[in-house]
Amino acid sequence: MGKKFWTKRVKGILAAALVLAVLVMLGSAVSRSVSAGESIVTTLLAPFRSVVAAFDRTAEQIYGRIFRYDAAIAEAEALRQQVASQEAAVREAETYRRENERLRALLGLAGEHSDYSLQAAYVTAWSASDWSDTITVDQGEAAGLEIGMCAITSSGNVVGLISATGPNWAKITTVYDASSEISAAVSSTGETGVVLGGRGENGEKLLQMRYLSTSAVLRNGDEIVTTGSVLYPRGLLLGTISGAELDETGIDKYAAIDPGFRVDALEQVFFITNYSKD
């Protein structure tokens, strides 16, 4: 009986030891299997993690570049607006300068011709063809302008005559127009002739003094002035001689005239609305 008791006890101990050994082995196996799985997963995900990390870095770099680009664009726009503002200020200053020059010249003209009544107007349009040459201004009948009134620059150079009017506009046929004919004289010698407008063979604007005597003495720089008529007061400047030669017949002499202004550069003109005809 005692032998059986010890045999059962030994068997129980051995069985418990076996179970414990199995549990230990299973625990170890499970532990090893989890570690292996984690290792496998980590190995498999490693390239993706590298790609994600690289993508993050690239995204950060792109964002930084976009931010810097937007900042550069904003800075460039601010500089552009600053430059535009400065350019506008320069243009405004240049406009005031030209206006000041015109007013100074006009004061001189008023001093020389105190009998003139003048009406200022700004040029709004230019028009030229092979035969006609006109400009339009922003003053008209409401300002007392009438057809036939003479237009001059602030320096007193003849621009032309009013050929059409409206309530708030007027059209000037300039001295370059083919219909323009003005009795004139060389101020230094008294030689007389007629100043005509027109076009050259290449379409260039021409202003010439014709019907001069063959003995007329003409010098470059000599002033050509109006002799006085119903339309033009006496002594208005038509321009200066820039050259002289014989015409196609070889008999009559003519002079090329520089009017002292460019029609397409005129900004303002003055109309002689009244003057002494004595």
Secondary structure, DSSP 8 states (H G I E B T S, - for coil): -HHHHHHHHHHHHHHHHHHHHHHHHHHHHHHHHHHHHHHHHHHHHHHHHHHHHHHHHHHHHHHHHHHHHHHHHHHHHHHHHHHHHHHHHHHHHHHHHHHHHHHHHHHHHHHH-TT-EEEEEEEEEEEE-SS-EEEEES--GGGT--TT-EEE-TT-BEEEEEEEEETTEEEEEETTSTT-EEEEEETTT--EEEEEEEE-TTS-EEEEEEEE-TT----TT-EEEE---SSS-TT-EEEEEEEEEE-TTSS-EEEEEE-SS-GGG--EEEEEEE----
